[in-house]
Amino acid sequence: MSQKAVGSGDAQALATVGFGEAFRVWLKIGLLSFGGPAGQIALMHRILVEEKRWIGEQRFLHALNYCMLLPGPEAQQLATYVGWLLYRTLGGLVAGLLFVLPGAAVMLALSILYAGYGELPLIQAIFFGAKAAVLAVVIEAVLRVGRRALKNWVMVALAAASFVAIFFFAAPFPAIVVCAGLIGLVGGRLRPALFSAGGGHGGGAQSAGGVLDAQLDSGVPDHARPSVARAVKTAALWLTLWLLPLALLFALLGPRSVFAQEALLFSKMAAVTFGGAYAVLAYVAQQAVETYGWLVPGEMLDGLGLAETTPGPLIMVVQFVGFLAAFRNPGALDPMLAGVLGALVTTWVTFAPCFLWIFVGAPFIEALRGRQSLSGALSAITAAVVGVILNLAIWFALHITFGVVAEVEFGPLRLFSPEWGSLRRISLLLTLAALVTMLRFKLGMIPTLLAAAAIGVATQYFGLGG
């Protein structure tokens, strides 16, 4: 590791890691960041804390806790945060973009193939098997997050209430997040023991401090010091970068354009994406399938399956949604060109806010340390997210294992009624097998997906699918 001497005082340059080396490390992380946020955070911990020793254990975990308070993918924001510490805004941009761009490029290519060749029997057979495995992945996520978040009866009640609200009453995901956060803010003050944050992504013994720790201990650099004036300027810049394209799309194409609708929907999503991709997917499915009619339920599982097998944040599934929405509503454009533009619009408005949260909030991170009310809000939101993901799992399970699912409304109450004669036995068996291999035999997500896809092709070949 190339490194300059570390001095003291504000004049000391913070970036002591060679920029070329930092670029190569962030590219490596971006190319290897499979397995969802837990796997991605573990990868960064191994490389940044254990191998490179750029940052110490406690500062890494403190940065992670801050990112968990934010909407959006915490792993990508953690990379942006560490990159910002190393090389200011440029470092944050490089780290954050390289975490996203490899997966975005792969997802765009897969979306094009899906749109162009998705009707081929072989492709349909592959996705037939993969959907069952993805459903198992979502169920496993319910169990994993639930074990971490549901520490007492209050958290269980919040999870149950959020499930009832979204599954039976179609309550919007942002409203659930806001209500849970407010309950946590109040509860964290009144009954802090019931709303203390639990779980997390890591821990263990404290490691020696890294390069950044040595520098910050010898003097906080100017860009890492809280400044209201700088925060206002930074917020104005990134709000303009985020929202100006949205305003232009509305002005040039009108609010009914699919591109304007995508920009608005995914901008709203970017502001409320607490709880990770599985929670967000419930909101996206609610809007893209039920409100706009861009996709059908099975296609949401197809997109999640693609996102699970590509590097980068799982929230990249929204790019797949944006592509198909524009591909099917191209207006005067060529459908493929419209799909690519829709994917780019969706990706931009999804990830631009991530840089806003980090560049504005990171200098104030020390002020957040130990705030019990904020910890309570995070705990309450995480508990509510368990109910949201459970809703997603049941909603997917109904549409994957039954060919016909009717939706019945009694005023504000919504019920789902599957037609038992349309039961897809092979899909049900594949899902159960995937659950057993993942939970009992600890087979990884990607091998499970590949095996299920292969079985899907075999069932198609022998005429057993359906």
C-alpha positions as CSV (number, residue, x, y, z in Angstrom):
1,M,0.0,0.0,0.0
2,S,1.5,3.3,-1.1
3,Q,1.3,5.8,1.7
4,K,2.6,9.3,2.6
5,A,3.8,10.2,6.1
6,V,1.0,11.2,8.5
7,G,1.4,14.5,10.2
8,S,-0.9,16.7,12.3
9,G,-3.1,19.7,11.8
10,D,-5.5,20.8,9.1
11,A,-2.7,21.3,6.6
12,Q,-2.0,17.5,6.6
13,A,-3.6,16.0,3.5
14,L,-6.2,13.3,4.5
15,A,-5.7,11.1,1.4
16,T,-2.6,9.0,2.2
17,V,-3.7,6.1,0.0
18,G,-2.6,6.4,-3.6
19,F,-5.6,7.4,-5.8
20,G,-4.7,4.7,-8.4
21,E,-4.7,2.0,-5.7
22,A,-8.0,3.3,-4.3
23,F,-9.6,3.2,-7.7
24,R,-8.5,-0.4,-8.3
25,V,-9.8,-1.5,-4.9
26,W,-13.2,0.1,-5.4
27,L,-13.4,-1.4,-8.8
28,K,-12.6,-4.8,-7.3
29,I,-15.3,-4.4,-4.7
30,G,-17.8,-3.3,-7.3
31,L,-17.1,-6.4,-9.4
32,L,-17.2,-8.8,-6.5
33,S,-20.2,-7.3,-4.5
34,F,-22.6,-10.2,-4.8
35,G,-24.8,-11.6,-2.1
36,G,-26.9,-8.6,-1.0
37,P,-25.9,-6.0,1.6
38,A,-24.7,-8.5,4.3
39,G,-22.2,-10.1,1.9
40,Q,-21.2,-6.7,0.4
41,I,-20.5,-5.2,3.8
42,A,-18.5,-8.3,4.8
43,L,-16.5,-8.0,1.6
44,M,-15.7,-4.3,2.3
45,H,-14.8,-5.1,5.9
46,R,-12.4,-7.8,4.8
47,I,-10.7,-5.6,2.2
48,L,-10.8,-2.2,3.9
49,V,-10.4,-3.2,7.6
50,E,-8.5,-6.5,7.6
51,E,-6.4,-6.5,4.4
52,K,-5.7,-2.8,3.5
53,R,-6.1,-1.4,7.0
54,W,-7.5,1.9,5.6
55,I,-10.0,2.2,8.4
56,G,-10.3,0.7,11.9
57,E,-13.1,-1.6,13.1
58,Q,-14.9,0.9,15.3
59,R,-14.9,3.7,12.7
60,F,-16.1,1.2,10.1
61,L,-19.0,0.1,12.3
62,H,-19.8,3.7,13.2
63,A,-20.0,4.7,9.6
64,L,-22.2,1.6,8.9
65,N,-24.6,2.6,11.7
66,Y,-24.9,6.0,10.1
67,C,-25.6,4.5,6.7
68,M,-28.3,2.3,8.2
69,L,-30.2,5.4,9.3
70,L,-30.4,6.6,5.7
71,P,-32.8,5.6,2.9
72,G,-31.1,3.7,0.1
73,P,-28.6,0.8,-0.1
74,E,-26.4,1.0,3.0
75,A,-23.5,-0.9,1.4
76,Q,-23.2,1.5,-1.5
77,Q,-23.4,4.5,0.9
78,L,-20.8,2.9,3.2
79,A,-18.4,2.7,0.2
80,T,-19.2,6.3,-0.7
81,Y,-18.6,7.4,2.9
82,V,-15.2,5.7,3.2
83,G,-14.2,7.0,-0.3
84,W,-15.2,10.5,0.9
85,L,-13.0,10.2,3.9
86,L,-10.1,9.2,1.7
87,Y,-10.4,11.6,-1.2
88,R,-13.1,14.1,-0.3
89,T,-15.9,14.4,-2.9
90,L,-13.9,12.9,-5.7
91,G,-13.2,9.8,-3.6
92,G,-16.8,9.4,-2.6
93,L,-18.0,9.7,-6.2
94,V,-15.4,7.1,-7.4
95,A,-16.2,4.7,-4.6
96,G,-20.0,5.1,-4.9
97,L,-20.1,4.9,-8.7
98,L,-17.8,1.9,-9.0
99,F,-20.0,0.1,-6.6
100,V,-23.0,0.6,-8.9
101,L,-21.7,0.8,-12.5
102,P,-20.6,-2.9,-13.0
103,G,-23.9,-4.2,-11.8
104,A,-25.9,-1.5,-13.7
105,A,-24.1,-2.5,-17.0
106,V,-24.8,-6.2,-16.5
107,M,-28.4,-5.6,-15.5
108,L,-29.0,-3.4,-18.6
109,A,-27.6,-6.1,-20.8
110,L,-29.8,-8.7,-19.1
111,S,-32.9,-6.5,-19.4
112,I,-32.3,-6.1,-23.1
113,L,-32.0,-9.9,-23.5
114,Y,-35.1,-10.4,-21.4
115,A,-37.2,-7.9,-23.4
116,G,-36.0,-9.2,-26.7
117,Y,-35.9,-13.0,-26.1
118,G,-38.0,-13.5,-23.0
119,E,-40.7,-15.4,-25.0
120,L,-38.4,-18.2,-26.1
121,P,-39.3,-21.5,-24.4
122,L,-35.7,-21.9,-23.0
123,I,-35.7,-18.5,-21.4
124,Q,-39.2,-19.1,-19.9
125,A,-38.0,-22.4,-18.5
126,I,-35.0,-20.8,-16.9
127,F,-37.1,-18.2,-15.2
128,F,-39.7,-20.8,-14.2
129,G,-37.2,-22.5,-12.0
130,A,-35.4,-19.3,-10.9
131,K,-38.7,-17.7,-9.6
132,A,-39.1,-20.5,-7.1
133,A,-35.6,-20.0,-5.8
134,V,-36.1,-16.3,-5.6
135,L,-39.2,-16.8,-3.5
136,A,-37.1,-19.0,-1.2
137,V,-34.6,-16.2,-1.0
138,V,-37.3,-13.7,0.0
139,I,-38.6,-16.1,2.7
140,E,-35.1,-16.5,4.0
141,A,-34.8,-12.7,4.2
142,V,-37.9,-12.6,6.4
143,L,-36.4,-15.0,8.8
144,R,-33.0,-13.4,8.8
145,V,-34.2,-9.8,9.3
146,G,-36.8,-11.0,11.8
147,R,-34.3,-12.7,14.0
148,R,-32.3,-9.5,14.1
149,A,-35.1,-7.0,14.6
150,L,-37.9,-8.7,16.6
151,K,-36.3,-8.6,20.0
152,N,-39.4,-8.0,22.1
153,W,-43.2,-7.8,21.9
154,V,-43.2,-4.1,20.8
155,M,-41.1,-5.0,17.7
156,V,-43.3,-8.0,17.0
157,A,-46.4,-5.8,17.2
158,L,-44.9,-3.3,14.8
159,A,-44.1,-6.0,12.3
160,A,-47.6,-7.4,12.6
161,A,-49.2,-4.0,12.2
162,S,-47.1,-3.2,9.1
163,F,-48.0,-6.5,7.5
164,V,-51.7,-6.0,8.1
165,A,-51.6,-2.5,6.8
166,I,-49.9,-3.3,3.5
167,F,-51.3,-6.8,2.8
168,F,-54.9,-6.3,3.7
169,F,-55.3,-2.5,3.3
170,A,-52.7,-1.7,0.6
171,A,-51.2,1.0,2.8
172,P,-48.4,2.8,0.9
173,F,-44.9,1.8,2.0
174,P,-43.7,5.4,2.7
175,A,-46.6,5.9,5.1
176,I,-45.6,2.7,7.0
177,V,-42.0,3.9,7.2
178,V,-43.0,7.4,8.5
179,C,-45.4,6.0,11.1
180,A,-42.9,3.4,12.4
181,G,-40.2,6.1,12.6
182,L,-42.4,8.4,14.6
183,I,-43.3,5.6,16.9
184,G,-39.6,4.8,17.4
185,L,-38.7,8.4,18.0
186,V,-41.3,8.7,20.8
187,G,-40.7,5.2,22.1
188,G,-36.9,5.7,22.2
189,R,-37.4,8.6,24.6
190,L,-40.1,7.0,26.8
191,R,-39.1,3.4,26.9
192,P,-35.5,3.2,25.5
193,A,-35.0,-0.4,26.6
194,L,-37.8,-1.6,24.3
195,F,-36.6,0.4,21.3
196,S,-32.8,-0.2,21.5
197,A,-31.2,-1.2,18.2
198,G,-30.2,-4.8,17.9
199,G,-28.5,-7.0,15.5
200,G,-26.3,-5.4,12.9
201,H,-24.1,-6.7,10.2
202,G,-21.0,-7.4,12.1
203,G,-19.0,-7.1,15.2
204,G,-16.4,-9.0,16.9
205,A,-13.1,-8.0,18.4
206,Q,-11.8,-4.5,17.9
207,S,-9.1,-4.3,15.4
208,A,-6.2,-1.9,15.2
209,G,-6.9,1.6,13.8
210,G,-6.3,2.2,10.1
211,V,-4.7,4.9,8.1
212,L,-7.8,7.1,8.4
213,D,-8.0,6.7,12.1
214,A,-4.4,7.8,12.6
215,Q,-5.0,10.9,10.5
216,L,-8.3,11.8,12.2
217,D,-6.8,11.3,15.6
218,S,-4.1,13.8,14.7
219,G,-6.5,16.4,13.5
220,V,-9.9,16.5,11.8
221,P,-9.5,17.8,8.2
222,D,-11.6,20.7,7.1
223,H,-14.0,18.7,4.8
224,A,-14.8,16.4,7.7
225,R,-15.8,19.2,10.1
226,P,-19.5,20.0,10.4
227,S,-20.4,23.3,8.6
228,V,-24.0,24.4,8.1
229,A,-23.0,26.8,5.3
230,R,-21.2,24.0,3.4
231,A,-24.0,21.6,4.0
232,V,-26.5,24.0,2.5
233,K,-24.4,24.5,-0.6
234,T,-23.8,20.8,-1.0
235,A,-27.5,20.1,-0.6
236,A,-28.4,22.7,-3.1
237,L,-26.0,21.2,-5.6
238,W,-27.1,17.6,-5.2
239,L,-30.8,18.4,-5.1
240,T,-30.4,20.2,-8.4
241,L,-28.5,17.3,-9.9
242,W,-31.2,14.9,-8.6
243,L,-34.3,16.9,-9.4
244,L,-33.4,19.0,-12.4
245,P,-33.7,16.0,-14.8
246,L,-37.1,15.2,-13.3
247,A,-38.2,18.8,-13.9
248,L,-37.0,18.7,-17.5
249,L,-38.8,15.5,-18.2
250,F,-42.0,16.9,-16.9
251,A,-41.6,20.1,-18.9
252,L,-40.6,18.5,-22.2
253,L,-42.7,15.3,-22.2
254,G,-45.5,16.1,-19.8
255,P,-46.5,14.3,-16.6
256,R,-48.1,11.4,-18.4
257,S,-44.9,10.4,-20.1
258,V,-43.5,7.1,-18.9
259,F,-40.1,8.7,-18.3
260,A,-41.6,11.4,-16.1
261,Q,-43.6,8.8,-14.2
262,E,-40.5,6.8,-13.6
263,A,-38.5,9.8,-12.5
264,L,-41.2,10.7,-10.0
265,L,-41.9,7.2,-8.7
266,F,-38.3,6.3,-8.2
267,S,-37.4,9.6,-6.7
268,K,-40.1,9.1,-4.1
269,M,-38.8,5.6,-3.6
270,A,-35.2,6.9,-3.1
271,A,-36.4,9.0,-0.2
272,V,-38.1,6.1,1.7
273,T,-36.1,3.0,0.9
274,F,-35.4,2.1,4.5
275,G,-35.0,-1.6,5.1
276,G,-33.2,-2.7,2.0
277,A,-34.2,-4.0,-1.4
278,Y,-36.7,-6.6,-0.3
279,A,-38.8,-3.9,1.5
280,V,-38.5,-1.5,-1.4
281,L,-39.6,-4.2,-3.8
282,A,-42.9,-4.4,-2.1
283,Y,-43.4,-0.7,-2.8
284,V,-42.2,-1.0,-6.3
285,A,-44.4,-4.0,-7.0
286,Q,-47.4,-2.1,-5.5
287,Q,-46.8,0.8,-7.9
288,A,-45.3,-0.8,-11.1
289,V,-47.8,-3.7,-11.1
290,E,-51.0,-2.5,-9.5
291,T,-50.9,1.3,-10.1
292,Y,-49.1,1.7,-13.5
293,G,-49.5,-1.8,-15.0
294,W,-45.9,-1.8,-16.3
295,L,-45.2,-5.4,-15.3
296,V,-47.0,-8.5,-14.0
297,P,-46.2,-10.1,-10.6
298,G,-44.1,-12.9,-12.1
299,E,-41.9,-10.4,-13.9
300,M,-41.0,-8.7,-10.6
301,L,-39.6,-12.0,-9.5
302,D,-37.7,-12.3,-12.7
303,G,-36.1,-8.9,-12.1
304,L,-35.2,-9.8,-8.6
305,G,-33.6,-13.1,-9.8
306,L,-31.5,-11.1,-12.3
307,A,-30.5,-8.6,-9.5
308,E,-29.6,-11.5,-7.2
309,T,-27.1,-12.8,-9.7
310,T,-25.3,-9.6,-10.6
311,P,-22.9,-7.5,-8.6
312,G,-24.0,-4.3,-6.9
313,P,-27.0,-3.4,-4.8
314,L,-30.1,-5.5,-5.0
315,I,-32.1,-2.3,-5.4
316,M,-30.7,-2.4,-9.0
317,V,-33.9,-4.4,-9.7
318,V,-35.5,-1.0,-10.2
319,Q,-33.5,-0.6,-13.4
320,F,-35.1,-3.7,-14.8
321,V,-38.5,-2.2,-14.0
322,G,-37.6,1.1,-15.6
323,F,-36.4,-0.6,-18.7
324,L,-39.5,-2.7,-19.2
325,A,-41.9,0.2,-18.4
326,A,-40.3,2.4,-21.1
327,F,-39.9,-0.6,-23.5
328,R,-43.6,-1.2,-23.4
329,N,-44.6,2.4,-23.5
330,P,-42.0,3.9,-26.0
331,G,-44.1,6.6,-27.5
332,A,-42.4,7.8,-30.7
333,L,-39.1,6.1,-29.8
334,D,-37.7,2.7,-30.8
335,P,-38.7,0.3,-28.0
336,M,-35.2,-0.8,-27.2
337,L,-34.0,2.8,-27.2
338,A,-36.9,3.8,-24.9
339,G,-36.0,0.9,-22.6
340,V,-32.4,2.0,-22.3
341,L,-33.4,5.6,-21.6
342,G,-36.0,4.4,-19.0
343,A,-33.3,2.3,-17.3
344,L,-30.9,5.3,-17.2
345,V,-33.6,7.6,-15.8
346,T,-34.5,5.1,-13.1
347,T,-30.9,4.4,-12.2
348,W,-30.0,8.1,-11.9
349,V,-32.9,9.2,-9.7
350,T,-32.4,6.1,-7.5
351,F,-28.7,6.6,-6.8
352,A,-28.2,10.4,-7.0
353,P,-29.8,10.9,-3.6
354,C,-27.3,8.4,-2.0
355,F,-24.5,10.9,-2.7
356,L,-26.7,13.7,-1.3
357,W,-27.2,11.9,2.0
358,I,-23.5,11.2,2.4
359,F,-21.9,14.4,1.3
360,V,-24.3,16.5,3.4
361,G,-24.6,14.3,6.4
362,A,-21.2,12.6,6.9
363,P,-19.6,15.7,8.5
364,F,-22.3,15.6,11.2
365,I,-22.0,11.9,11.9
366,E,-20.4,12.5,15.3
367,A,-23.5,14.4,16.4
368,L,-25.6,11.3,15.8
369,R,-23.5,9.0,18.0
370,G,-25.4,7.8,21.0
371,R,-28.7,9.5,20.1
372,Q,-31.2,7.0,21.6
373,S,-34.2,8.5,19.8
374,L,-32.6,8.0,16.4
375,S,-31.7,4.4,17.5
376,G,-35.3,3.8,18.5
377,A,-36.5,5.1,15.1
378,L,-34.2,2.8,13.3
379,S,-35.3,-0.2,15.4
380,A,-39.0,0.6,14.8
381,I,-38.5,1.0,11.1
382,T,-36.5,-2.3,10.8
383,A,-39.3,-4.1,12.7
384,A,-41.9,-2.7,10.4
385,V,-39.9,-3.8,7.4
386,V,-40.1,-7.4,8.6
387,G,-43.9,-7.1,8.1
388,V,-43.4,-5.5,4.7
389,I,-41.1,-8.3,3.5
390,L,-43.5,-10.9,4.8
391,N,-46.2,-9.3,2.7
392,L,-43.8,-9.5,-0.3
393,A,-43.1,-13.2,0.3
394,I,-46.8,-14.1,0.6
395,W,-47.8,-11.9,-2.4
396,F,-45.1,-13.6,-4.5
397,A,-45.9,-17.1,-3.2
398,L,-49.6,-16.7,-4.2
399,H,-48.7,-15.6,-7.8
400,I,-45.9,-18.2,-8.2
401,T,-47.7,-21.2,-6.9
402,F,-51.1,-20.4,-8.4
403,G,-51.9,-19.6,-12.0
404,V,-55.0,-17.6,-11.1
405,V,-55.3,-15.3,-8.0
406,A,-58.4,-13.1,-7.7
407,E,-58.3,-9.9,-5.7
408,V,-61.5,-9.2,-3.7
409,E,-62.2,-5.8,-2.0
410,F,-64.6,-5.1,0.8
411,G,-64.4,-1.3,1.2
412,P,-60.8,-0.6,2.3
413,L,-60.1,-4.3,3.0
414,R,-58.4,-6.3,0.3
415,L,-58.2,-10.1,0.2
416,F,-56.5,-12.5,-2.2
417,S,-58.4,-15.6,-3.3
418,P,-56.3,-18.2,-5.2
419,E,-58.0,-20.7,-7.5
420,W,-56.9,-24.1,-6.1
421,G,-57.3,-25.8,-9.4
422,S,-54.5,-23.6,-10.8
423,L,-51.9,-24.8,-8.3
424,R,-48.5,-25.2,-9.8
425,R,-47.1,-28.2,-7.9
426,I,-43.7,-28.1,-9.5
427,S,-43.2,-24.5,-8.5
428,L,-44.3,-25.3,-4.9
429,L,-41.9,-28.3,-4.7
430,L,-39.0,-26.2,-6.2
431,T,-39.6,-23.5,-3.6
432,L,-39.6,-26.0,-0.7
433,A,-36.4,-27.7,-2.1
434,A,-34.7,-24.3,-2.4
435,L,-35.7,-23.4,1.2
436,V,-34.3,-26.7,2.5
437,T,-31.0,-26.3,0.6
438,M,-30.5,-22.7,1.8
439,L,-31.7,-23.1,5.4
440,R,-30.7,-26.7,6.3
441,F,-27.7,-27.2,4.1
442,K,-26.5,-23.6,3.9
443,L,-26.1,-23.7,0.1
444,G,-25.4,-20.2,-1.2
445,M,-27.9,-18.0,-3.0
446,I,-26.3,-18.1,-6.5
447,P,-25.8,-21.9,-6.6
448,T,-29.4,-22.3,-5.4
449,L,-30.6,-20.0,-8.2
450,L,-28.6,-21.8,-10.8
451,A,-29.7,-25.3,-9.7
452,A,-33.4,-24.2,-9.7
453,A,-33.0,-22.7,-13.2
454,A,-31.5,-25.9,-14.4
455,I,-34.4,-27.9,-12.9
456,G,-36.8,-25.5,-14.6
457,V,-35.2,-26.3,-18.0
458,A,-35.4,-30.0,-17.2
459,T,-39.1,-29.8,-16.3
460,Q,-39.8,-27.9,-19.5
461,Y,-37.9,-30.5,-21.5
462,F,-39.8,-33.4,-20.0
463,G,-43.1,-31.6,-20.1
464,L,-43.5,-31.3,-16.3
465,G,-43.7,-27.6,-16.0
466,G,-46.8,-25.5,-15.2
